[in-house]
């Protein structure tokens, strides 16, 4: 997994690339990104030729967002490169947090 942040000079927007590695996704058919930026509705990530999954989101700068990945909508995983991990208020798990 990995995160890449790219701040735009012309607008208060950060382009964030979310990626699930092929090894993390192995044995799964689809990967989704869910978080506070999409009201926790799964967004299908694009499968790349190398077997990894990727999704680019434009996020408003100077904000914090919580998120997780889900594989086949069954397995939940966190981003190891997130800015931090916070306890979820809805389940006994942690959410990844990105600060942009």
N, C-alpha and C positions, 0 to 999 in steps of 0.2 A: 504494500500500500504506500501511497505517497500523496503529498499535497504540494501544489505549486501556486504561489500568490504572485499576481502581476497587477500592480496599481496603475491605473490610468492617470495620465497627467491632465487630461482635459475635463474629467468628471470625477466626482467622489465615488468611484466604482473600483472594485478589485475583482479581476478575473481569477477565479480559483479553479484549478484543475484537480479533480478528485480522481484517484486511480486505485483500483484493486489489482494486485499482481496476479499473474497466471497461476502461481503456486497457491495463493490464497483461495482462488476461485476454482481450483481443480476439482472435478467431479460435479460441478454445478453448471446449470444451463444458462442462468441469468443472474445479473447483479443489479441492485437498485441502490439509489442514494435517497435517504430520508432525513429530514431535519426541520428545524424551526423556520428555515427559509422557504420551505415548500409545504408548510402545515402538516408535516409528517406523512405526506402522501408519497408513496414510492415512485421515483423517477427512474425509468430504465436507463442503464448505462450502456454505452456503445461497446460492443466486443471488438477488440483489435486482433489483427492477424497473429500476434504473439500469444493470444489467449488471455491477455489482461483486459480490464474494463476501464472506461474513462468517461467522465462527464465534466464539462466546463460550465460553471455558473458565474453570472455577474452578480456580485454581492455589494450592497451599500457599504462604503467604508466607514470606519469608526464605530463598528458594531461587533457584537459577539454572537455567534450562532452555534447551536448544538446540533449534532448530526450523528448518524450511524450508517453503516452499509448493511444490506440484507441480501443473502444469496438464496435464490429461489423462494424468497419470502418466508424462509424457514429458519435459516441460520443468521444470527446477528453478529456483526463484528465491528470493532472500533478501529479508528485510525491511530496507528502508533506514532505518527508524526504530528498529531494534533497539538495545539498549544497547551491543552490540558484535558483532563478527564473529570467530569462532574457527575455526582450521583443523580440518577434519574428520579424524578418525583412520581413517576407512574409505575415503575417496576423496580425489582431488585437487581439493578444493573447500572453501569455507568454509561454516559454519553460522551462522545468526543466533542471538544469545543475548539472552534477556530475564531481567532480575533483578527479582524481586517481593518 
